[in-house]
Amino acid sequence: MALWQANHVAACLERELFQTEIVIITTKGDVVLDRSLDKIGAKGVFTEELEESLRNGTIDIAVHSAKDVQSTIPDDLELLAFMEREKVNDVIVSFDPAFSLQQPSIVLGTSSTRRRSMLKRYYPDIITAESRGNLQTRLRKLEEGQYDALVLAFAGVHRMEYDHLITHMLPETQFVPAAGQGSIAIECAKNLDLGRKIALQGILDHTDTHACLRAERAFLRTMEGGCSIPSFALATYTDEGLLQLHGGLISLDGQQYVEEISAVTDVDQAENMGFSLAESVLSRGGKQILAEIRGHRESDSSTF
Ligand SMILES: NCc1[nH]cc(CCC(=O)O)c1CC(=O)O
């Protein structure tokens, strides 16, 4: 998927007569596959190595899944562009076209605490199993029968052209996606040539997606960030042209759930909306959920 994304960016740039070269950089998130993401611990498992290459000039831009970019990035780097978003939904993928979520003793593979918590909330009888690795690896394990189905982001499944395996498109009002899901983020060093920055931004940035991502990432930052916390945030434009944000937190067992929706008319308020919505979620029970998750992690530390 990372390679698809890089090729996609290169194709967009080449259409505008930019010359491009793709440099493949492997990250910790790609290598350490025997532990779940929330147990690798360090933030930015998918981004650290790329950021080092931006600093030393090996590369001009780094291409990330926006969802994998830490909520706060280092001072000497910046997010230059967010590309137009795919459908944001989570989906169920199975080799059985008749797969039903109502069957007894289903095992669903997922690597995300958010998806696991939401499955526990909406489908308490479903058994969840850890599933890490790239999409191809997960699909192989699915085909071998380790799970009955997988929960994945539509965006990744679509980019890898596995749409035919999608059995359910989960509603984004229920399985609210993680901040950034479905968009590609372009990162660069702050000291990259200004003319280049402006040209790249002009080609790659999608204004509406960027506004949504500002709101979602502000929410995530206030929420103490990281993909290990089952928070969710989805900003969209309403038919009336309001920028709306749906964000919240869910406990690991799916029992506690705090959500809120707010909207602003002025895009300049995107970040403020994200901050205040997160503050409100934290004060309305979110803090207890976070404390409970931290307690859970500490008692679980032997598996680090
Ligand atoms: N953490 C892995 C990751 N990062 C981005 C995507 C999906 C593509 C996207 O959201 O843009 C995925 C896989 C998944 O969640 O199924």
The ligand as an SDF file (V2000), in Angstrom:
LIG
                    3D

 16 16  0  0  0  0  0  0  0  0999 V2000
   -2.1820    1.3990   10.2170 N   0  0  0  0  0  0  0  0  0  0  0  0
   -2.2290    0.7650    8.9550 C   0  0  0  0  0  0  0  0  0  0  0  0
   -3.0130    1.5460    7.9590 C   0  0  0  0  0  0  0  0  0  0  0  0
   -2.7530    2.8390    7.7260 N   0  0  0  0  0  0  0  0  0  0  0  0
   -3.6360    3.2940    6.7780 C   0  0  0  0  0  0  0  0  0  0  0  0
   -4.4510    2.2320    6.4230 C   0  0  0  0  0  0  0  0  0  0  0  0
   -5.5560    2.2600    5.4540 C   0  0  0  0  0  0  0  0  0  0  0  0
   -5.5100    3.3250    4.4000 C   0  0  0  0  0  0  0  0  0  0  0  0
   -5.9410    4.6730    4.8660 C   0  0  0  0  0  0  0  0  0  0  0  0
   -6.6320    4.8260    5.8790 O   0  0  0  0  0  0  0  0  0  0  0  0
   -5.6040    5.6440    4.1550 O   0  0  0  0  0  0  0  0  0  0  0  0
   -4.0550    1.1200    7.1660 C   0  0  0  0  0  0  0  0  0  0  0  0
   -4.6350   -0.2310    7.1050 C   0  0  0  0  0  0  0  0  0  0  0  0
   -6.0270   -0.3290    7.6910 C   0  0  0  0  0  0  0  0  0  0  0  0
   -6.3910    0.4440    8.5820 O   0  0  0  0  0  0  0  0  0  0  0  0
   -6.7880   -1.2150    7.2600 O   0  0  0  0  0  0  0  0  0  0  0  0
  1  2  1  0
  2  3  1  0
  3  4  1  0
  3 12  2  0
  4  5  1  0
  5  6  2  0
  6  7  1  0
  6 12  1  0
  7  8  1  0
  8  9  1  0
  9 10  2  0
  9 11  1  0
 12 13  1  0
 13 14  1  0
 14 15  2  0
 14 16  1  0
M  END
$$$$
